[in-house]
Amino acid sequence: MTDTTTHLGADSARVEGPAKVTGRARYASEYPLSGMAYVYPVGAPVARGKVRAIDAAEAEAVPGVLGVLWHGNAPRLEEAEPDGLSLAAELQVLQSDEVLYHGHMVAAVVAETTEAARHAAGLLRTDIDRSPHDAAFFRDRDDFYTPEDSDEHRGDPDAQIAGAHAVVDEVYGTAMQHNNPMEPHSTIAEWGAGGLTLHESTQGPHVVRETLAPMVGLEPDQVRVIAPFVGGGFGSKGPLHAPTIVAVLAARAFPGRPMKLLLPRQRMFDQVGYRSPTSMRVRLTAGADGVLTGISADAAVQSSRVAEFIETAAAPARMMYAAPHRRSTHSAVTLDAAPPTWMRAPGECPGMFGPEVAMDELACTLGIDPIELRVRNEPDRDPSSGLPYSSRNLVACLREGARRFGWADHDHAPGARHDGEWLVGAGVASSTYPAMLMPGSSAVVRHLGEGRYEVGIGAADIGTGAETALGLIAAEALEVPADRVRMRIGDTEQPTATVAGGSTGTVSWGSAITAAAQEFRKRHGSAPGTGAEATGDAAPPEEGDAYSSHGFGAQFAEVHVHAHTGEVRVPRLLGVWAVGRVISARTAHSQFLGGMVMGLSMALHESSEVDPRTGHVVNRDLADYHIAANADIGDVQAHWIDEHDPYVNALGAKGIGEIGIVGTAAAIANAAHHATGVRVRDLPLTPDRFV
Amino acid sequence: MEADVTLTVDGERRTLRTDTRTTLLDALREHLGVIAPKKGCDHGQCGSCTVLLDGRRATSCLTFAVANDGADVRTADGLADDGELHPVQQAFIDNDAFQCGYCTPGQVCSAVGVLEEAEAGWPSAVTADPADTPRLDEAEIRERMSGNLCRCGAYAGIVAAVRGAAEGDAR
């Protein structure tokens, strides 16, 4: 790194490391409050219908049961304030007799112990008037609709087919996926005289407060949300979901008693969202030189009868490569299914799979190296907005990755190499994710005396390394050693922070911290008194509208496919990233690796299987829904190039939490084709595809 | 139905009256205030609740408290000695072998178990010759640590940490 700054880019150990390796870090369900009661949710066993009655007599007779909540007796809720994340209709739980998806919560048992609550839940008799349902997602349905503002057209891509030297026209599929953070969604809610206190596993304490307060007739300052440690989220803990509301309803019904709801893992497959399956028709037209004349991406996704959520999978095709004629469209079908939600790199992650495999297919058709093909289609401006890029170093990532991976030895013939019984191949794909700064965060800087500072912001660290990175930013702005700064995060008692999502956290919160530190020095100088403090707000970049800002990356995979069993292994995965200034080197490195590992998991394993007869996800636990385990991983490497972007924001940094998962699955699928000659266009790459 | 159970948890003798349906994990978390073992799946599928039960790693969600009367339970918290981190814990920090931290105490307990199992000569599915003393190379560590899922994908760091700790032991 050529940074002249002291702290930014430091290879610092995660500040909360000792708390996490000893297990002393306290997550939402781990606060020992007196009088704790337990809430166990009960879902509908049908995908559509109306609750006629709930017979709770037997359940209520279980010793220790305090009560059973259902729509006939649960406290009433007001409408949620729109927060841009949560789906208001999803939060109206236990408010009506309507069942709109399998698992839709119809009751909750409240008991003195978790054993009593769970036992009683099994004794509830739900009388449901069942209606026909439709929960099957497939491309040939005739009832897809066009969501609002979801399409973009430039020129006439279809007309380019006739004169093209090469055409790729295929349909690519990504599976329904569930976020599955290791910490189940959990809440302890307590309704007291002063209002409501929540210990919550959330990506945005202030989001929870602002959305929830009007629902229960409180002012935001009567709701406190505490979340210093959050066991992952990957998007599902960004919006509020029904289980939190059920815990709050229980707290409202039993004031003064803390109500704990730790969602059973199985219920995370119907209560807290998922990534919609996608089916995308990609058409590429090109001349003999590989220069694209047209790009079309037509994505089909699923939404829910509860509320609309659109996975914007066609979006990245708008800006990735140059072509005069282009189209990107979305179509959605409303199913009797739980609402989808954000999952790591929504839009970009599934949306880059089809186009990046299609580029590989085009390279094969034309006999052009897949890296060279991408280089030939590098745009000089964002093809969608027409704006210049604040920085775009995809080509540098491809070249550096090729050097590190040893791509020069790449012979293009598929199915030509083997190592014993293993067919061996290599593949490449590009990655991208928009760089955004979310306005609305504030921070406070306080001098504790003797040159020690406390910096407060209500941000959630869901494992990203936010606390470490923000401490470095604060130390930099205050011009003090990093160990003189203590961060206070994850609590609505601290100034407002936007959600940990969209890879916006570090720059958005960091911008507020920098502003607060500058204000502090302006007011109090370099020798402040004890207790001196100042606040500051996040400011959008000055020239933000004049540029298109995205992070870029290139991923390389070596894949081995067993000739007889079809087993797919990934002994090597290498990513090179161009993401502006890297603030905290060690935690950033882990973010890239983590994204790539989740991308590998998507490529090889992850698929939530819906039984259309019942409308429920069949593989609803971690034994049946496979996520990558340690033995699935080989040599995984992440590197970044030195990118200076003075336009993206004052820190010169682009978000890094999501880009790591974008393109991984395509690189692996392309490598599997290179190994076997078999082109798989639907994820995951299970062994049956290769035998 | 209830029963009296005595456990030694992280070196401290603890007695509790417990519902016979209470798992060891819930006894620790809900009744004894021991939060190092985490509840990730409650079905023995994720490994977050791993503790050292009478010296051997075990998923504490898969065993009832009442079935462990008199047992010695060591959690990640108890591996640290008077504020001094266990070498495995330090190696996890040095290699950034975690992100959100929720699976971490289980990973740490599992890693300590792996070191002892290898030392005792226990083979794994990838040990070429079960008669040999296994060497904790990457393949051995990955195989032996695969009962502990990490959704943050910190596996590269975990392997490096266990390897570092194993080599430290050897010196």
Interface residues (C-beta under 8 A of the other chain):
Chain A: A13 R14 E16 G17 P18 A19 K20 V21 T22 G23 R24 A25 R26 Y27 S29 E30 P32 M36 T113 T114 E115 H119 N180 P181 M182 E183 P184 F229 V230 G231 G232 F234 L262 P264 R265 I462 G463 T464 G465 R586 T587 H589 S590 Q591 L593 G594 G595 M596 V597 M598 S601 D621 L622 A623 I627 A628 A629 N630 A631 I633 V636
Chain B: D19 R21 T22 D26 R29 E30 G33 I35 A36 P37 K38 K39 G40 C41 D42 H43 Q45 C46 S48 T75 A76 D77 L79 A80 L85 Q89 Q90 F92 I93 D94 D96 F98 Q99 C100 G101 Y102 C103 T104 P105 V108 I141 R142 E143 M145 S146 N148 L149 C150 R151 C152 G153 A154 Y155 A156 G157 I158 V159
